[in-house]
Amino acid sequence: MKGTIAIVERELPSLLRMKQTLWIFVAVALTFSATVLLKWPSTATADLSGIQARAVFRGLAYSMFVTVILVVPAFPATGLIREVRRRTMELLLNSPLRRSEIFLGKLIALAAFTALLLSVTLPAMACCYAMGAISPTHDLLGLYGLLGIICIELIVLGLLVGTIADTAESGLRWVYGATFALTVITVIPHMFLQGGDSSYATVANHMRTLSPIPALLQLVGDATPGATGAIEPMDLIQRYVVSAMVLSLVGCLICIQRLNYSLMDRSRAQGLITDERSASLRVARRVMYLVDPQKRKSGIAWFLNPIMVKEFRSRQFGRLHWLLRMVAGCAVLSLLLTLATTMGTLDWGVEKVGAIMIVAQVGLILVLTPGISGAMIAGELESGGWNMLRATPLSTRRVLTGKLMSVAITLALVLCASLPGYGIIMVIKPVLQTQVAQVVVSLALMATVAMLTSATVSSFFRSTAAATTVSYGLLIFLYAGSMLVWANQGSPFSHAVVERVLSVNAMAGALNAMEVEGFQIYEGLLRTTWLVSGGICGVLLLVLSARTWRIWQPD
């Protein structure tokens, strides 16, 4: 126990001394204070029904959940990776401390840090409680208890990713991807299969209890995602608590087992190039592999951008055999979306199914894009590769074009995953052909904005981890923040204010084109989002070009 306390005394002050910690705490405090002020009654008339207080409570609960999802996973993942790279973890493992004490110390320190983060929201929640209609036990204690369990689960997930990833930027990609899968992906199958009697519907019903979203919605009194009007018979809060505790326990055991000297000495087999093997083995590998990852690559053709080829060959998951696997995964996803679309339209209609597909695809793009664009320039500056690029006869335009093309092709493959599903929608309801085409254009614009935003942010940082984190924050603020304003239309935001805010969100334009409930009331929103997104892309491209030219100049 003394060893655990020693680790806590070492870890917690170091977390609180970080520069970004102060800014995070200040941003959270200002955000929640503004939320309460916007919802605070403007007249002396008492709201005996408690509708306004419940609306404030829901807004605060959702804001706290988003804050936890954004902030908590990054610290354990990057902190552990940083310790391994600085070799301070080697000192800990050589000390008399046991591995369990080291892990528990880090877990308790991070839990204390998140407790301090949640305590910043207490004044705002106290104002909400003063408005009435809020139960101190069921609502307040239940919310903070649920958020505490979510934080513990995300901390364990971050520490587990920290024992697997090699660099801070790859750790951020994996931890946010795993968080997205745990919170969003686990809910999507139930949204399509709910109400059915098949074994798939049963599995999907149990799988959604892994996500905290249904539990949070049940706590604040809202309908679960994709609900068709039936009363929810399950206690989703209890089921999520049990599943989170089981997953956290399993994750703790795996983390303790992986905290050993192999973290500092991850050996890799030297391997052999296929061209150096025997003739029979080369023939066998040619039969087994469409693209052999161990085959010596040919020269770069004159018509190809060498920077684009360099990105595909050196970037993780960028080589051709990984791209083919991505295409295969997209094909499987397309079949699943097609099946879900065909089944879902029998009960819901194509508009609701289309809305689910749009939101799921936007979430996938937001998770993927900063991970591959955040290292576009910051990674080169951090590794010293930018100086090598400046020594080549290539121009700034050719370097920047090659890097953007490598990301754009990858995102295009992701966008192609939904085309069969949209094709089925057009077959079921041919009058929606124009709207489906508009949705595809909106998603392409959204992906372009995400790519240029991450690339521009990358040009201002020399650390890939910092660039990736800022990119995630900006994109989530742009898209999730505007949707939060839409959710509060009428109290306190007017229709005109919400429409102006949604004009920067291409996803809102796609939902408007699909005539989803709540978005069809905005006339001309689709055209406005196209114009604004195009303008944002133009501004970002100018800033990126100017910044790239600036850092390309000799020191």
C-alpha atoms as one frame of an Amber mdcrd trajectory, in Angstrom:
protein
   0.000   0.000   0.000   2.890   2.390   0.707   4.168   1.850  -2.820   0.766
   2.766  -4.251   0.658   5.957  -2.174   4.164   6.852  -3.355   3.091   6.509
  -6.996  -0.005   8.655  -6.334   2.129  11.346  -4.701   4.361  11.283  -7.774
   1.721  11.143 -10.505  -1.026  13.505  -9.305   1.151  16.637  -8.845   2.767
  16.056 -12.239  -0.679  15.906 -13.855  -1.783  19.111 -12.148   1.432  20.954
 -13.127   0.912  20.369 -16.853   0.133  23.513 -18.848  -2.918  22.099 -20.556
  -4.476  21.091 -17.221  -5.172  24.709 -16.228  -6.664  25.520 -19.618  -8.872
  22.426 -19.516 -10.192  23.284 -16.060 -10.835  26.923 -17.034 -12.571  25.927
 -20.291 -14.803  23.416 -18.487 -15.730  25.931 -15.767 -16.583  28.664 -18.294
 -18.555  26.287 -20.503 -20.747  24.986 -17.693 -21.249  28.463 -16.253 -22.373
  29.707 -19.682 -24.742  26.740 -20.011 -26.490  27.613 -16.736 -26.640  31.335
 -17.537 -28.219  30.657 -20.918 -30.862  28.425 -19.359 -31.482  30.549 -16.247
 -35.094  31.885 -15.983 -35.392  35.397 -17.380 -38.611  36.214 -15.497 -39.756
  36.026 -11.910 -42.386  33.415 -12.775 -41.753  30.093 -11.036 -41.616  26.991
 -13.200 -43.643  24.610 -11.031 -43.610  21.881 -13.680 -39.830  21.581 -13.513
 -39.497  21.354 -17.302 -36.845  24.054 -17.482 -34.819  22.552 -14.626 -34.893
  19.139 -16.283 -33.754  20.696 -19.562 -30.802  22.336 -17.794 -29.965  19.052
 -16.075 -29.997  17.170 -19.379 -27.781  19.766 -21.021 -25.284  19.646 -18.160
 -25.301  15.834 -18.109 -24.588  15.590 -21.843 -21.882  18.267 -21.609 -20.209
  16.424 -18.730 -20.296  13.166 -20.681 -18.721  14.786 -23.758 -16.057  16.399
 -21.562 -15.186  13.053 -20.014 -14.990  11.350 -23.423 -12.703  14.067 -24.799
 -10.353  14.620 -21.859 -10.030  11.431 -19.832  -8.696   8.838 -22.354  -5.770
  10.974 -23.575  -3.929  11.379 -20.260  -3.401   7.710 -19.295  -2.461   6.613
 -22.825   0.070   9.354 -23.554   1.396   9.445 -19.977   2.348   5.776 -19.930
   3.882   5.936 -23.421   5.878   9.003 -22.392   7.239   7.168 -19.361   8.321
   4.232 -21.507  10.068   6.460 -24.058  11.827   8.485 -21.355  12.822   5.211
 -19.658  11.427   6.324 -16.296   9.219   3.231 -16.383  12.425   1.190 -16.343
  13.372   2.849 -13.064   9.966   2.018 -11.585  10.183  -1.614 -12.644  13.679
  -1.867 -11.110  12.458  -0.429  -7.808  11.105  -2.573  -4.930   7.564  -1.668
  -6.016   5.348  -4.443  -7.325   3.681  -4.110 -10.712   0.252  -4.055  -9.090
   1.312  -1.140  -6.873   2.582   0.814  -9.865  -0.639   0.224 -11.774  -2.939
   1.020  -8.847  -0.964   4.172  -8.080  -1.374   5.431 -11.626  -5.047   4.440
 -11.647  -5.796   6.241  -8.374  -3.867   9.360  -9.448  -5.763   9.563 -12.732
  -9.062   8.913 -10.939  -8.284  11.766  -8.538  -7.499  14.000 -11.505 -10.865
  13.217 -13.115 -12.595  13.771  -9.762 -11.104  17.266  -9.658 -12.268  17.797
 -13.248 -15.820  16.784 -12.333 -15.724  18.967  -9.211 -15.383  22.013 -11.463
 -18.966  21.352 -12.608 -20.388  21.386  -9.070 -21.279  25.134  -9.004 -23.222
  24.797 -12.258 -24.983  21.678 -10.996 -25.796  23.466  -7.710 -27.518  26.230
  -9.691 -29.453  23.587 -11.586 -30.528  21.976  -8.297 -31.687  25.365  -7.023
 -34.151  25.564  -9.927 -36.019  22.584  -8.439 -37.385  19.283  -9.820 -33.954
  17.624  -9.414 -33.523  14.693  -7.037 -30.278  14.874  -5.022 -29.960  11.085
  -4.837 -31.305   9.718  -8.111 -30.281  12.564 -10.385 -27.187  14.226  -8.892
 -25.546  11.292  -7.123 -26.629   8.932  -9.885 -25.105  11.166 -12.570 -21.790
  11.665 -10.789 -21.631   7.969  -9.892 -22.258   6.950 -13.505 -19.666   9.424
 -14.776 -17.183   8.114 -12.212 -17.598   4.567 -13.511 -17.206   5.814 -17.090
 -13.984   7.594 -16.080 -12.566   4.463 -14.438 -13.341   2.407 -17.533 -11.730
   4.983 -19.845  -8.659   5.279 -17.612  -8.139   1.513 -17.694  -8.656   1.577
 -21.463  -6.075   4.360 -21.813  -3.522   2.538 -19.673  -4.065  -0.631 -21.687
  -3.502   1.259 -24.941  -0.389   2.807 -23.383   1.132  -0.649 -22.937   0.485
  -1.514 -26.598   1.189   1.645 -28.626   4.736   2.750 -29.435   4.261   6.509
 -29.829   2.008   9.142 -28.300   0.243   9.883 -31.593  -0.516   6.211 -32.244
  -1.728   5.933 -28.656  -4.147   8.823 -29.223  -5.436   7.236 -32.419  -5.997
   3.872 -30.776  -7.515   5.182 -27.539  -9.988   7.515 -29.267 -10.823   4.820
 -31.793 -11.452   2.314 -28.993 -13.521   4.914 -27.119 -15.615   5.540 -30.232
 -16.131   1.806 -30.703 -17.085   1.317 -27.059 -19.512   4.241 -26.853 -21.028
   4.438 -30.354 -20.382   1.294 -32.402 -21.844  -0.989 -29.723 -25.168   0.890
 -29.929 -25.624   0.913 -33.708 -26.638  -2.777 -34.218 -29.483  -2.431 -31.713
 -30.739   0.686 -33.502 -31.264  -1.415 -36.630 -32.384  -4.707 -35.065 -34.506
  -3.587 -32.098 -37.914  -5.147 -31.816 -36.905  -8.355 -33.562 -36.977 -11.896
 -32.178 -33.857 -13.217 -33.910 -30.650 -14.189 -32.165 -28.928 -11.203 -33.807
 -31.411  -8.843 -32.172 -30.756 -10.487 -28.806 -26.998 -10.136 -29.191 -27.380
  -6.500 -30.269 -29.628  -5.831 -27.286 -26.988  -7.132 -24.881 -24.119  -5.488
 -26.762 -25.557  -1.995 -26.286 -25.175  -2.369 -22.523 -21.414  -2.031 -23.087
 -21.971   1.604 -24.081 -22.618   4.322 -21.466 -24.909   6.281 -23.812 -28.138
   4.258 -23.217 -27.507   4.304 -19.456 -27.014   8.084 -19.469 -30.141   8.628
 -21.556 -32.184   6.479 -19.181 -30.802   8.392 -16.191 -31.798  11.815 -17.539
 -35.161  10.516 -18.756 -34.641  10.607 -22.534 -35.431   7.871 -25.028 -32.647
   5.508 -26.005 -31.117   5.862 -29.500 -33.436   4.707 -32.240 -36.341   4.074
 -29.872 -39.582   3.364 -31.675 -41.913   4.415 -28.870 -41.960   1.266 -26.721
 -41.211   1.556 -23.010 -37.692   0.401 -22.182 -38.052  -2.786 -20.059 -34.374
  -3.110 -19.120 -32.481  -1.391 -16.355 -29.749  -0.093 -18.620 -27.906   1.711
 -15.825 -27.431  -1.426 -13.759 -26.446  -3.486 -16.788 -23.871  -0.923 -17.895
 -22.383  -0.668 -14.390 -21.922  -4.438 -14.280 -20.414  -4.642 -17.761 -18.111
  -1.662 -17.095 -16.871  -3.179 -13.853 -16.184  -6.526 -15.541 -14.370  -4.903
 -18.472 -12.388  -2.662 -16.123 -11.345  -5.635 -13.992 -10.232  -7.615 -17.033
  -8.377  -4.576 -18.350  -6.635  -4.090 -14.998  -5.390  -7.674 -14.973  -4.093
  -7.395 -18.537  -2.367  -4.072 -17.794  -0.648  -5.448 -14.688   0.537  -8.438
 -16.694   1.913  -6.210 -19.474   3.775  -3.899 -17.077   7.132  -5.654 -17.467
  10.497  -5.161 -19.129   9.136  -6.027 -22.556   7.759  -2.474 -22.743  11.324
  -1.169 -23.100  12.587  -3.972 -25.343  10.012  -4.796 -27.983  11.969  -7.005
 -30.313  10.955  -7.487 -33.926  11.965 -10.280 -36.261  14.387  -9.138 -38.946
  12.526 -11.040 -41.635  13.391 -11.687 -45.280  12.373  -9.871 -48.421  10.348
 -12.085 -50.735  12.815 -11.570 -53.588  15.539 -13.213 -51.454  13.561 -16.398
 -50.894  13.582 -19.559 -52.991  11.743 -19.696 -56.314   9.095 -22.146 -55.061
   8.358 -19.987 -52.029   8.110 -16.872 -54.202   5.567 -18.640 -56.419   3.579
 -19.799 -53.384   3.494 -16.301 -51.909   2.431 -14.894 -55.258  -0.531 -17.272
 -55.230  -1.432 -16.538 -51.608  -0.996 -12.762 -51.690  -2.537 -10.386 -54.184
  -0.070  -7.779 -52.903   2.909  -9.260 -51.062   3.933  -6.931 -48.210   7.456
  -8.400 -48.179   8.111  -7.967 -51.884  10.660  -5.356 -52.910   8.839  -2.318
 -54.283   9.334  -1.039 -57.804  10.487   2.485 -58.594   8.162   5.458 -58.478
   6.603   6.201 -61.862   7.181   9.659 -63.366   3.490  10.567 -63.299   3.076
   9.830 -59.555   3.695  12.307 -56.782   6.726  10.938 -54.879   5.536  12.421
 -51.585   2.202  10.625 -51.919   4.006   7.337 -52.586   6.341   7.999 -49.671
   3.355   8.583 -47.357   1.661   5.363 -48.410   4.854   3.338 -48.016   5.969
   4.776 -44.681   2.712   5.593 -42.897   1.140   3.027 -40.650  -1.765   1.312
 -42.471  -0.774   3.228 -45.599   0.854   0.488 -47.660  -1.105  -1.114 -50.463
  -1.825  -4.406 -48.711  -3.332  -2.493 -45.763  -5.392  -0.343 -48.141  -6.721
  -3.495 -49.788  -7.686  -4.812 -46.366  -9.451  -1.526 -45.705 -11.322  -1.883
 -48.973 -12.331  -5.413 -47.951 -13.494  -4.127 -44.572 -15.458  -1.379 -46.296
 -17.062  -3.987 -48.548 -18.182  -6.016 -45.529 -19.461  -2.846 -43.862 -21.333
  -1.979 -47.043 -23.071  -5.360 -47.027 -24.048  -4.914 -43.388 -25.368  -1.417
 -44.068 -27.312  -2.730 -47.055 -28.875  -5.489 -44.955 -29.650  -3.078 -42.128
 -31.156  -0.593 -44.573 -33.409  -3.238 -46.121 -34.569  -4.497 -42.713 -34.865
  -1.083 -41.082 -37.001   0.531 -43.758 -39.741  -2.018 -43.086 -40.432  -0.392
 -39.714 -38.927   3.096 -39.777 -38.734   4.456 -43.308 -35.672   5.389 -45.265
 -35.271   8.841 -43.702 -34.538   7.531 -40.210 -32.234   4.799 -41.485 -30.420
   7.370 -43.607 -29.960   9.600 -40.549 -28.358   6.740 -38.609 -26.004   6.016
 -41.498 -25.011   9.687 -41.771 -24.265  10.094 -38.063 -22.305   6.810 -37.925
 -20.207   7.735 -40.950 -19.478  11.247 -39.657 -18.339   9.753 -36.350 -16.028
   7.352 -38.195 -14.496  10.215 -40.201 -14.005  12.337 -37.079 -12.163   9.478
 -35.373 -10.005   8.550 -38.379  -9.043  11.911 -39.909  -7.041  13.582 -37.082
  -5.078  10.382 -36.602  -3.723  10.358 -40.164  -3.702  14.130 -40.849  -2.376
  15.283 -37.482   1.058  13.855 -38.264   1.162  15.251 -41.789   3.635  18.052
 -40.987   4.068  17.857 -37.208   5.349  14.296 -37.532   7.969  15.374 -40.071
   9.073  18.270 -37.846   9.226  16.032 -34.792  11.273  13.289 -36.480  13.551
  15.586 -38.463  12.201  14.395 -41.817  11.135  17.933 -42.761  14.789  19.012
 -43.100  15.406  16.077 -45.431  12.400  17.085 -47.546  13.707  20.655 -47.755
  17.002  19.319 -49.116  15.211  17.721 -52.092  14.451  19.608 -55.353  10.711
  19.243 -54.691   8.583  22.371 -54.395   6.323  23.219 -51.468   3.253  22.751
 -53.647   4.311  19.240 -54.675   5.051  18.220 -51.077   1.756  19.572 -49.773
  -0.252  18.095 -52.666   1.276  14.658 -52.144   0.492  14.624 -48.446  -3.087
  15.804 -48.970  -3.664  13.241 -51.732  -2.511  10.399 -49.474  -5.097  11.359
 -46.842  -7.841  12.112 -49.383  -7.567   8.663 -50.986  -7.850   6.973 -47.589
 -10.920   9.033 -46.668 -12.465   8.294 -50.077 -12.277   4.574 -49.282 -14.102
   5.200 -45.999 -16.804   7.222 -47.764 -17.297   4.414 -50.296 -18.369   2.104
 -47.443 -21.838   3.658 -47.356 -22.553   3.819 -51.087 -24.285   0.388 -51.319
 -26.549   1.321 -48.406 -27.521   4.586 -50.089 -28.025   2.654 -53.311 -30.588
   0.432 -51.600 -32.324   3.564 -50.291 -32.639   4.858 -53.863 -34.032   1.499
 -55.008 -36.603   1.401 -52.192 -37.617   5.036 -52.687 -36.493   6.300 -56.125
 -37.700   9.858 -55.425 -34.762  10.205 -52.988 -32.081   9.903 -55.671 -31.410
  13.639 -55.658 -31.329  13.781 -51.856 -28.930  10.837 -51.631 -26.579  12.546
 -54.089 -26.759  15.692 -51.937 -25.944  13.648 -48.824 -22.859  12.153 -50.496
 -21.663  15.637 -51.502 -22.201  16.923 -47.954 -20.236  14.031 -46.467 -17.414
  14.624 -48.951 -17.313  18.301 -47.931 -17.320  17.326 -44.268 -14.385  14.952
 -44.808 -12.496  17.674 -46.703 -13.018  20.182 -43.887 -11.833  17.604 -41.341
  -8.743  16.796 -43.420  -7.757  20.441 -43.995  -8.427  21.368 -40.362  -6.156
  18.603 -39.081  -3.482  19.404 -41.675  -3.541  23.117 -40.834  -3.290  22.409
 -37.116  -0.410  20.032 -37.840   1.553  22.847 -39.499   1.519  24.903 -36.273
   2.885  22.213 -33.938   6.149  20.320 -33.639   4.598  17.493 -31.619   2.300
  14.998 -33.316   0.484  14.199 -30.082  -0.326  17.876 -29.462  -1.455  18.401
 -33.070  -3.676  15.309 -32.968  -5.257  16.339 -29.657  -6.001  19.879 -30.844
  -7.436  18.519 -34.111  -9.811  16.216 -32.236 -10.903  19.100 -30.019 -11.557
  21.506 -32.904 -13.491  18.999 -35.005 -15.642  17.828 -32.117 -16.293  21.441
 -31.109 -17.271  22.279 -34.700 -19.638  19.358 -35.305 -20.769  18.149 -31.887
 -20.898  21.714 -30.525 -23.194  22.926 -33.295 -25.460  19.914 -32.735 -25.599
  20.792 -29.030 -26.863  24.259 -29.987 -29.479  22.605 -32.219 -30.604  20.418
 -29.314 -31.269  23.595 -27.272 -33.363  25.375 -29.873 -36.080  27.456 -28.283
 -34.416  27.502 -24.876 -32.364  29.641 -25.095 -31.355  29.703 -28.800 -33.777
  31.038 -31.377 -34.486  29.452 -34.740 -32.337  32.018 -36.573 -29.365  31.526
 -34.229 -29.513  27.735 -34.569 -29.714  27.988 -38.354 -26.637  30.239 -38.471
 -24.689  27.872 -36.212 -25.687  24.815 -38.257 -24.463  26.517 -41.427 -20.871
  25.494 -40.553 -21.865  21.831 -40.098 -22.027  19.858 -43.352 -23.560  16.944
 -41.420 -26.579  19.155 -40.658 -26.874  19.824 -44.391 -26.882  16.073 -45.070
 -29.598  15.535 -42.447 -31.571  18.406 -43.971 -31.284  16.836 -47.418 -32.542
  13.515 -46.034 -35.487  15.401 -44.436 -34.745  14.026 -40.990 -37.128  15.122
 -38.252 -35.920  18.343 -36.658 -33.853  19.418 -39.681 -36.456  19.722 -42.401
 -37.658  23.035 -40.942 -34.506  24.864 -42.094 -35.111  26.002 -45.652 -31.956
  26.486 -47.673 -29.718  24.933 -45.003 -28.176  22.464 -47.461 -27.022  25.167
 -49.871 -25.762  27.318 -47.003 -23.680  24.485 -45.530 -22.153  23.818 -48.936
 -21.173  27.459 -49.367 -19.824  27.837 -45.834 -17.936  24.518 -45.939 -16.442
  25.462 -49.306 -15.384  28.814 -47.871 -13.848  27.125 -44.822 -11.916  24.771
 -47.105 -10.618  27.705 -49.135  -9.475  29.641 -46.060  -7.855  26.570 -44.512
  -6.064  25.762 -47.760  -4.665  29.309 -47.959  -3.508  29.208 -44.333  -1.995
  25.758 -44.804  -0.167  26.819 -47.962   1.187  29.985 -46.337   2.258  28.158
 -43.201   3.908  25.360 -45.198   5.793  27.887 -47.334   6.903  29.673 -44.157
   8.386  26.609 -42.463   9.874  25.450 -45.795  12.185  28.469 -45.858  15.776
  28.039 -44.588  16.262  28.601 -40.870
